[in-house]
Amino acid sequence: MKNLLTTRRTLLSAAGVTAAAGLTGLVVPAAAQGVAPTRTMRGGSNNYLPGAPIVRRIGGGGFWMTGTIRRASDGMPLGGQRIQIWAHTTEGHERDPHSHGATLSDANGEFRLEMPQIVPAFGQPHGHLAYDSGEFETVFLRPVMASASDKSLHVDFVLKPA
């Protein structure tokens, strides 16, 4: 009878350990994966000008480009990161140097830059944004606005270390 109890206890203990390991195995990889990095969008780098200056505003303003920057592994906000912004606006084409500018994210990983109203190019009102500073992988984004009359566009970056 003792061998049967030992065997039953061993079996129950082994089953418990296996179940706990299985549940832990399901939770730990999900936590380890973290936040997925933002992928570069097709057309995002069109008319990109490397080294656009950091500016307080592009042109006369009236439209706000805003967003956040976080680290891919753990989602932590990234301050001091440079984002370049350009677009086809009421004051110029996206290829014009005066239609380009850059800004830095604050301690909360947030950025905002005022610029002229974005107008449709190729039938779509859209902006261009780039993270290109080197500490993380370069990402080019080309978000399309819901309407040409929108007065702002919000874009989030999740960056993967280079």
Secondary structure, DSSP 8 states (H G I E B T S, - for coil): -HHHHHHHHHHHHHHHHHHHHHHHHHHHHHHHH-S------TTTTTT--TT--B-SBSTT--EEEEEEEEETTT--B-TT-EEEEEE-BTTB-TTSGGGEEEEE--TTSEEEEEES-B--BTTB-BEEEEE-SSSB--EEE--B-S-TT-SEEEEEEEE-B-
